[in-house]
Amino acid sequence: HSAKNTGVHEVIVSASSLIPKRVKQHKHHQKGMAPDQDYPIDIEGYEFSKNKQIVLIKTQSKKVWRTHSRGEYYAFFLKTGELVRIGLKSWTPSSIYYAQIDPTNTKVGFVYENNIYVQHLVLGNNNKKKG
């Protein structure tokens, strides 16, 4: 993100803001890190909400066929600095597909185990779409 043609860059999300609460060791955890050590997530992809207040961050992706289409996702709220994990902690790590912020900037839609989910960003809960 650059300031108007000045060549000056500004950090809008610092690495220290991207440390999830209560990191637990999984088999995909970085080598050499202690199980409860705090460290920032590795950003593999991101997108801004339409109102530019939320950043949806993809990390720890896994290759499916030829693309890295599944992974872990987090929503980062620029105003509050809050980092929210998408999905439930009990779910298999790096197994969410196609996460996207909805046009109202209040929900994230995604696929997990062939079910379509909507997570309300304000409430942080998940609702499986029945159909």
N, C-alpha and C positions, 0 to 999 in steps of 0.2 A: 504494500500500500504506500503510495508516494504522495507527498504534499504537492501542491500545484506547481509543476515544472521547476521546482527548486533543486531537484536532485536529492532532497533530504527524505529519508525513510523514517517511518515511525513504527514502533512495535505496538500492535494492537492487542496481542495475546502473548504474554511472556511464558516461557517454558515453566517457570515456577507456578503459574496458574493452572498448569495441566497435570497436576499430580492428583490422581484419584485417591479418595479416602479409602483407608484400609486395604491396601494392595496385598493380595494373597498370592502365594506361589502356585503357578500352574505349570504343566509340562511345557508350555510355550513361553514361560517367563524367561527374561533375559539371563544368560549365563553370567555367573559371578555376582548376582544381586542377592542380597539376603531376602528371605521371604516377606518380611514386613518393611523393607526399605522403601522410602518414598523416592520416586523418580518420575519425571514427566513422561507421558505417553509419547510414543513415536507417531508423528503425523504421516499417514500414507495418502491421505486425500481429505479434502474439506469442501464445504459449500456454505454460503451465507444464506440466511433466510431472506425473503423478499424485503423485509423492513430493515435488514442489515443489523439486527440486534442479537441474532443467534448464529453460532457457527456449528455446523454438524461436522464432526471429525471422525474419520475412519482410521483405524489402527489395527495392527496384528491380523492382517488379512491372510486368507488361505486361498490357494489356487484351486479353482474348479475348472476342469478342462484347460482352457488357454488363458483365462483371466482370473485375477484375484477378486472374485465377486462376493466373497463372504468375509466377515470380519467382526471386530468389536466397533461399536459406535458410541460417541459421547456428544452431548449438546453442551456448548459453552455459551453462557449468557454474558454478553459484553458489558451490560450495565451493572450486574451484580458480581461478576467474576465467578459465578457458580458453575461447576462442572457436573453434569448429570449423565450417568451411564444409561444407555438405551438397552432395554430388556431387563430380565431378572437375573440376579446374582447366581441363582441355582441353575441357569441354563448352561449348556455346553459352550465353552469359550470359542470365540471366533466363528459363530454359526449363524449370524444374522446377515440376511441378503437385502440389498436394494433399499436401504434406509433413505427417506426423503422427508424434508420438512414440508408440511402442507401450506397452501397459500395464505391461510389465516395466521401463520406463525405460532400456532398454539399446540400442534401435534406433530409427531413423527410417525410415518407409516413404514412398515418393514415386514419382511418375511422371516419366519423361524419355523423349521420343521414343516414346511409346506402350508403353514397357516399364515394368514395376513393379520397383522396386529396394528393397532393404533396406540401410541403412548402419548398421553396428555402431558405436555411439558410442564404445565403449572402444577398439576396434581402428582405427576410422576408415576401414575398407575398404567397398567396395560389392559387393553380390552381386545379379545380375539374377535375378529369379524366373522360372524356366522353366515353361511351362505350355501 
